[in-house]
């Protein structure tokens, strides 16, 4: 299963991904870490599409090996979300604006998500989120 945790910078994506990864005992790829490995710090539309493909390829490999994987990244466009092909999408809708104006202008609120989180959550709520994702 490919799980996407998306939202503006500062919305809590990485915080949730780190804890959810432990709860689900799965792989986790963070966008900033992947950009660091690729030495790719561009943030225009083409760079965002490239990042979506990079994250999709990593996640698809894990899924192909029968593993669950979480990817947390802004994924600001409908097109980037389409490219990623998530099996389950969590939108961290906890803030109105992130710290980067260009990202705020580019960000398209998603129309179809599996879970929308509209407030910062506590550690104790992570297990319930994991149960909702897995149905167990």
MDAnalysis code that builds the backbone (N, CA, C; Angstrom):
import MDAnalysis as mda
import numpy as np

u = mda.Universe.empty(408, n_residues=136, atom_resindex=np.repeat(np.arange(136), 3), trajectory=True)
u.add_TopologyAttr("name", ["N", "CA", "C"] * 136)
u.add_TopologyAttr("resid", np.arange(1, 137))
u.add_TopologyAttr("resname", ["UNK", "UNK", "UNK", "UNK", "UNK", "UNK", "UNK", "UNK", "UNK", "UNK", "UNK", "UNK", "UNK", "UNK", "UNK", "UNK", "UNK", "UNK", "UNK", "UNK", "UNK", "UNK", "UNK", "UNK", "UNK", "UNK", "UNK", "UNK", "UNK", "UNK", "UNK", "UNK", "UNK", "UNK", "UNK", "UNK", "UNK", "UNK", "UNK", "UNK", "UNK", "UNK", "UNK", "UNK", "UNK", "UNK", "UNK", "UNK", "UNK", "UNK", "UNK", "UNK", "UNK", "UNK", "UNK", "UNK", "UNK", "UNK", "UNK", "UNK", "UNK", "UNK", "UNK", "UNK", "UNK", "UNK", "UNK", "UNK", "UNK", "UNK", "UNK", "UNK", "UNK", "UNK", "UNK", "UNK", "UNK", "UNK", "UNK", "UNK", "UNK", "UNK", "UNK", "UNK", "UNK", "UNK", "UNK", "UNK", "UNK", "UNK", "UNK", "UNK", "UNK", "UNK", "UNK", "UNK", "UNK", "UNK", "UNK", "UNK", "UNK", "UNK", "UNK", "UNK", "UNK", "UNK", "UNK", "UNK", "UNK", "UNK", "UNK", "UNK", "UNK", "UNK", "UNK", "UNK", "UNK", "UNK", "UNK", "UNK", "UNK", "UNK", "UNK", "UNK", "UNK", "UNK", "UNK", "UNK", "UNK", "UNK", "UNK", "UNK", "UNK", "UNK", "UNK", "UNK"])
u.atoms.positions = np.array([
    [0.836, -1.179, 0.000],
    [0.000, 0.000, 0.000],
    [0.882, 1.244, 0.000],
    [0.553, 2.195, -0.847],
    [1.258, 3.479, -0.916],
    [0.402, 4.541, -0.233],
    [0.917, 5.083, 0.861],
    [0.207, 6.095, 1.632],
    [0.885, 7.440, 1.393],
    [0.111, 8.418, 0.986],
    [0.596, 9.786, 0.794],
    [0.093, 10.649, 1.933],
    [1.020, 11.318, 2.611],
    [0.653, 12.341, 3.586],
    [1.082, 13.655, 2.967],
    [0.104, 14.501, 2.620],
    [0.382, 15.722, 1.876],
    [-0.171, 16.944, 2.603],
    [0.369, 18.096, 2.245],
    [-0.085, 19.354, 2.825],
    [1.013, 20.395, 2.745],
    [0.672, 21.589, 3.160],
    [1.622, 22.698, 3.113],
    [2.786, 22.483, 4.083],
    [3.914, 23.166, 3.839],
    [5.039, 23.093, 4.776],
    [4.602, 23.571, 6.172],
    [4.912, 22.787, 7.171],
    [4.554, 23.147, 8.537],
    [3.208, 22.615, 8.991],
    [2.564, 21.804, 8.152],
    [1.228, 21.303, 8.485],
    [1.243, 20.047, 9.353],
    [2.416, 19.437, 9.543],
    [2.515, 18.256, 10.397],
    [2.693, 16.943, 9.642],
    [3.029, 17.024, 8.357],
    [3.200, 15.815, 7.539],
    [4.270, 14.890, 8.099],
    [5.443, 15.425, 8.324],
    [6.572, 14.613, 8.771],
    [6.334, 14.089, 10.186],
    [5.769, 14.903, 11.040],
    [5.456, 14.482, 12.404],
    [4.554, 13.250, 12.364],
    [3.488, 13.311, 11.567],
    [2.568, 12.182, 11.480],
    [3.234, 10.988, 10.802],
    [3.956, 11.219, 9.727],
    [4.595, 10.115, 8.995],
    [5.543, 9.332, 9.894],
    [6.342, 10.038, 10.665],
    [7.305, 9.382, 11.549],
    [6.602, 8.463, 12.549],
    [5.512, 8.920, 13.099],
    [4.797, 8.126, 14.102],
    [3.956, 7.017, 13.457],
    [3.362, 7.321, 12.338],
    [2.549, 6.335, 11.639],
    [3.414, 5.194, 11.101],
    [4.616, 5.520, 10.666],
    [5.554, 4.497, 10.186],
    [5.819, 3.472, 11.285],
    [5.992, 3.928, 12.505],
    [6.236, 3.018, 13.629],
    [4.989, 2.192, 13.933],
    [3.850, 2.818, 13.858],
    [2.588, 2.132, 14.154],
    [2.288, 1.053, 13.110],
    [2.596, 1.346, 11.844],
    [2.317, 0.408, 10.750],
    [3.500, -0.505, 10.434],
    [4.644, -0.234, 11.066],
    [5.865, -1.002, 10.813],
    [6.149, -1.068, 9.302],
    [6.316, 0.110, 8.707],
    [6.460, 0.172, 7.250],
    [7.606, 1.100, 6.858],
    [7.866, 1.164, 5.559],
    [8.877, 2.076, 5.028],
    [8.327, 3.500, 5.035],
    [9.241, 4.459, 5.035],
    [8.849, 5.871, 5.028],
    [9.873, 6.663, 4.234],
    [9.397, 7.451, 3.299],
    [10.248, 8.354, 2.528],
    [9.765, 9.780, 2.720],
    [10.677, 10.625, 3.167],
    [10.410, 12.044, 3.386],
    [10.943, 12.823, 2.190],
    [10.162, 13.745, 1.678],
    [10.524, 14.490, 0.469],
    [11.837, 15.254, 0.623],
    [12.042, 15.900, 1.752],
    [13.287, 16.663, 1.930],
    [14.497, 15.740, 1.895],
    [14.380, 14.568, 2.511],
    [15.490, 13.614, 2.487],
    [15.750, 13.115, 1.061],
    [14.692, 12.886, 0.305],
    [14.859, 12.420, -1.078],
    [15.462, 13.522, -1.959],
    [15.068, 14.766, -1.738],
    [15.680, 15.884, -2.470],
    [17.162, 15.996, -2.123],
    [17.474, 15.783, -0.857],
    [18.870, 15.822, -0.409],
    [19.694, 14.759, -1.129],
    [19.180, 13.542, -1.194],
    [19.890, 12.448, -1.877],
    [20.062, 12.735, -3.367],
    [19.053, 13.365, -3.959],
    [19.099, 13.664, -5.395],
    [19.805, 14.991, -5.676],
    [20.138, 15.733, -4.614],
    [20.704, 17.075, -4.747],
    [19.850, 17.915, -5.707],
    [18.556, 17.914, -5.441],
    [17.580, 18.582, -6.288],
    [16.744, 19.525, -5.422],
    [17.115, 20.800, -5.437],
    [16.462, 21.790, -4.590],
    [15.685, 22.819, -5.399],
    [15.233, 22.422, -6.578],
    [14.386, 23.298, -7.382],
    [12.932, 23.072, -6.967],
    [12.116, 24.133, -7.082],
    [10.743, 24.034, -6.616],
    [9.724, 24.579, -7.601],
    [10.107, 24.756, -8.855],
    [9.153, 25.154, -9.880],
    [8.243, 23.991, -10.231],
    [7.317, 24.226, -11.149],
    [6.347, 23.183, -11.484],
    [7.022, 21.926, -12.036],
    [7.982, 22.077, -12.932],
    [8.673, 20.903, -13.482],
    [9.400, 20.126, -12.387],
    [10.006, 20.851, -11.462],
    [10.709, 20.191, -10.350],
    [9.723, 19.452, -9.448],
    [8.547, 20.015, -9.266],
    [7.517, 19.348, -8.446],
    [7.047, 18.058, -9.131],
    [6.925, 18.095, -10.444],
    [6.536, 16.883, -11.180],
    [7.628, 15.832, -11.082],
    [8.873, 16.275, -11.192],
    [10.020, 15.359, -11.063],
    [10.027, 14.724, -9.668],
    [9.768, 15.523, -8.662],
    [9.740, 15.008, -7.289],
    [8.599, 14.004, -7.106],
    [7.452, 14.272, -7.700],
    [6.329, 13.331, -7.600],
    [6.694, 11.996, -8.246],
    [7.376, 12.051, -9.394],
    [7.809, 10.807, -10.049],
    [8.854, 10.078, -9.206],
    [9.762, 10.826, -8.615],
    [10.796, 10.223, -7.761],
    [10.145, 9.509, -6.578],
    [9.222, 10.182, -5.921],
    [8.552, 9.589, -4.765],
    [7.689, 8.398, -5.195],
    [7.025, 8.497, -6.346],
    [6.224, 7.374, -6.855],
    [7.109, 6.151, -7.098],
    [8.258, 6.374, -7.718],
    [9.137, 5.248, -8.034],
    [9.623, 4.539, -6.773],
    [9.999, 5.304, -5.775],
    [10.430, 4.707, -4.509],
    [9.297, 3.923, -3.859],
    [8.134, 4.555, -3.796],
    [6.983, 3.922, -3.149],
    [6.508, 2.701, -3.926],
    [6.525, 2.785, -5.239],
    [6.074, 1.656, -6.060],
    [6.988, 0.450, -5.896],
    [8.279, 0.699, -5.733],
    [9.203, -0.404, -5.477],
    [8.821, -1.123, -4.188],
    [8.630, -0.352, -3.123],
    [8.264, -0.956, -1.829],
    [6.950, -1.721, -1.941],
    [5.970, -1.117, -2.571],
    [4.673, -1.782, -2.738],
    [4.833, -3.063, -3.555],
    [5.650, -3.008, -4.583],
    [5.900, -4.181, -5.423],
    [6.547, -5.324, -4.665],
    [7.237, -4.997, -3.586],
    [7.851, -6.010, -2.728],
    [6.902, -6.447, -1.613],
    [5.664, -5.982, -1.680],
    [4.654, -6.392, -0.704],
    [4.663, -5.602, 0.583],
    [5.342, -4.477, 0.575],
    [5.443, -3.673, 1.789],
    [4.555, -2.429, 1.701],
    [4.108, -1.981, 2.854],
    [3.416, -0.699, 2.965],
    [4.473, 0.388, 3.053],
    [4.198, 1.527, 2.442],
    [5.129, 2.641, 2.452],
    [4.370, 3.951, 2.619],
    [4.962, 4.832, 3.397],
    [4.436, 6.188, 3.583],
    [5.387, 7.149, 2.897],
    [4.834, 8.087, 2.150],
    [5.612, 9.192, 1.597],
    [4.983, 10.484, 2.075],
    [5.788, 11.357, 2.668],
    [5.248, 12.653, 3.055],
    [5.921, 13.732, 2.220],
    [5.089, 14.443, 1.483],
    [5.569, 15.596, 0.727],
    [4.415, 16.505, 0.371],
    [4.734, 17.726, 0.018],
    [3.724, 18.750, -0.222],
    [2.731, 18.291, -1.281],
    [3.232, 17.755, -2.389],
    [2.381, 17.261, -3.471],
    [1.321, 18.315, -3.811],
    [1.762, 19.503, -4.257],
    [0.884, 20.676, -4.297],
    [-0.143, 20.721, -5.424],
    [0.024, 19.916, -6.455],
    [-0.857, 20.002, -7.611],
    [-1.682, 18.729, -7.776],
    [-2.853, 18.862, -8.356],
    [-3.627, 17.667, -8.701],
    [-2.776, 16.737, -9.556],
    [-1.975, 17.318, -10.464],
    [-1.131, 16.512, -11.342],
    [-0.072, 15.747, -10.550],
    [0.528, 16.355, -9.542],
    [1.539, 15.636, -8.750],
    [0.889, 14.489, -7.977],
    [-0.334, 14.701, -7.517],
    [-1.038, 13.632, -6.801],
    [-1.426, 12.506, -7.763],
    [-1.790, 12.863, -8.964],
    [-2.103, 11.861, -9.994],
    [-0.853, 11.050, -10.333],
    [0.271, 11.728, -10.499],
    [1.538, 11.056, -10.816],
    [1.921, 10.081, -9.699],
    [1.753, 10.488, -8.450],
    [2.169, 9.644, -7.326],
    [1.342, 8.351, -7.225],
    [0.073, 8.408, -7.534],
    [-0.798, 7.228, -7.509],
    [-0.918, 6.594, -6.117],
    [-1.340, 7.383, -5.162],
    [-1.495, 6.867, -3.794],
    [-2.663, 5.897, -3.693],
    [-2.491, 4.916, -2.844],
    [-3.601, 4.028, -2.494],
    [-4.443, 4.648, -1.383],
    [-3.800, 5.493, -0.591],
    [-4.482, 6.142, 0.532],
    [-3.848, 7.510, 0.713],
    [-4.663, 8.556, 0.729],
    [-4.151, 9.922, 0.847],
    [-4.675, 10.585, 2.109],
    [-3.741, 11.132, 2.880],
    [-4.070, 11.926, 4.067],
    [-3.669, 13.363, 3.762],
    [-4.619, 14.274, 3.883],
    [-4.345, 15.699, 3.680],
    [-4.251, 16.373, 5.040],
    [-3.078, 16.904, 5.329],
    [-2.867, 17.660, 6.559],
    [-3.319, 19.101, 6.295],
    [-4.574, 19.347, 6.544],
    [-5.201, 20.654, 6.305],
    [-5.255, 21.430, 7.619],
    [-4.081, 21.611, 8.216],
    [-4.007, 22.190, 9.558],
    [-3.634, 23.665, 9.576],
    [-3.169, 24.197, 8.433],
    [-2.757, 25.593, 8.370],
    [-3.309, 26.228, 7.092],
    [-3.484, 27.539, 7.126],
    [-3.991, 28.266, 5.954],
    [-2.879, 28.557, 4.952],
    [-1.692, 28.866, 5.467],
    [-0.547, 29.190, 4.615],
    [0.715, 28.591, 5.204],
    [1.597, 28.143, 4.301],
    [2.901, 27.656, 4.715],
    [3.906, 28.797, 4.708],
    [5.158, 28.496, 4.955],
    [6.182, 29.529, 5.075],
    [6.751, 29.990, 3.734],
    [6.354, 29.352, 2.632],
    [6.878, 29.719, 1.318],
    [5.752, 30.244, 0.440],
    [5.828, 31.509, 0.075],
    [4.769, 32.149, -0.693],
    [4.547, 31.474, -2.045],
    [5.638, 31.067, -2.718],
    [5.477, 30.416, -4.024],
    [4.712, 29.098, -3.894],
    [4.940, 28.377, -2.811],
    [4.213, 27.129, -2.585],
    [2.756, 27.413, -2.269],
    [2.501, 28.436, -1.463],
    [1.118, 28.808, -1.148],
    [0.343, 29.133, -2.423],
    [0.963, 29.870, -3.331],
    [0.297, 30.255, -4.583],
    [0.047, 29.047, -5.475],
    [0.957, 28.102, -5.478],
    [0.878, 26.933, -6.343],
    [-0.091, 25.870, -5.808],
    [-0.247, 25.800, -4.496],
    [-0.967, 24.701, -3.851],
    [-2.437, 24.663, -4.259],
    [-2.855, 23.504, -4.757],
    [-4.249, 23.258, -5.107],
    [-4.840, 22.327, -4.054],
    [-5.863, 22.827, -3.355],
    [-6.495, 21.982, -2.340],
    [-7.053, 20.730, -3.013],
    [-6.789, 19.571, -2.442],
    [-7.265, 18.330, -3.059],
    [-8.781, 18.185, -2.939],
    [-9.353, 17.579, -3.956],
    [-10.791, 17.331, -3.939],
    [-11.121, 15.954, -3.386],
    [-10.240, 14.991, -3.624],
    [-10.499, 13.610, -3.211],
    [-9.363, 13.108, -2.332],
    [-9.639, 12.949, -1.053],
    [-8.671, 12.360, -0.130],
    [-9.393, 11.301, 0.696],
    [-8.624, 10.401, 1.251],
    [-9.206, 9.371, 2.108],
    [-9.394, 9.870, 3.539],
    [-8.511, 10.778, 3.955],
    [-8.599, 11.333, 5.303],
    [-8.125, 12.778, 5.267],
    [-8.901, 13.656, 5.871],
    [-8.517, 15.059, 6.002],
    [-8.359, 15.342, 7.488],
    [-7.159, 15.791, 7.865],
    [-6.892, 16.138, 9.260],
    [-6.826, 17.652, 9.328],
    [-7.734, 18.248, 10.090],
    [-7.867, 19.705, 10.093],
    [-7.389, 20.371, 11.391],
    [-6.653, 19.605, 12.191],
    [-6.081, 20.159, 13.425],
    [-4.840, 19.341, 13.763],
    [-3.978, 19.937, 14.555],
    [-2.811, 19.186, 15.007],
    [-3.297, 18.119, 15.986],
    [-2.787, 16.924, 15.829],
    [-3.271, 15.790, 16.611],
    [-2.252, 15.389, 17.672],
    [-2.691, 14.553, 18.584],
    [-1.815, 14.091, 19.664],
    [-1.247, 12.717, 19.326],
    [-0.208, 12.360, 20.039],
    [0.423, 11.043, 19.874],
    [-0.599, 9.922, 20.034],
    [-1.515, 10.099, 20.960],
    [-2.480, 9.032, 21.255],
    [-3.460, 8.783, 20.105],
    [-3.575, 9.698, 19.177],
    [-4.510, 9.542, 18.060],
    [-3.904, 8.781, 16.874],
    [-2.601, 8.603, 16.873],
    [-1.922, 7.968, 15.738],
    [-2.369, 6.525, 15.555],
    [-2.540, 5.789, 16.632],
    [-2.978, 4.394, 16.530],
    [-4.351, 4.300, 15.878],
    [-5.238, 5.221, 16.187],
    [-6.566, 5.220, 15.566],
    [-6.478, 5.512, 14.069],
    [-5.577, 6.389, 13.686],
    [-5.381, 6.675, 12.269],
    [-4.876, 5.423, 11.555],
    [-3.925, 4.734, 12.164],
    [-3.408, 3.488, 11.590],
    [-4.525, 2.462, 11.413],
    [-5.388, 2.331, 12.404],
    [-6.513, 1.384, 12.322],
    [-7.469, 1.782, 11.208],
    [-7.703, 3.058, 11.031],
    [-8.587, 3.528, 9.960],
    [-7.991, 3.162, 8.604],
    [-6.687, 3.354, 8.447],
    [-6.015, 3.044, 7.168],
    [-6.092, 1.558, 6.867],
    [-5.777, 0.738, 7.837],
    [-5.701, -0.717, 7.601],
    [-7.043, -1.420, 7.714],
    [-7.992, -0.770, 8.358],
    [-9.285, -1.413, 8.572],
    [-9.250, -2.459, 9.658],
    [-8.161, -2.458, 10.450],
    [-8.007, -3.457, 11.535],
    [-8.036, -2.805, 12.889],
])
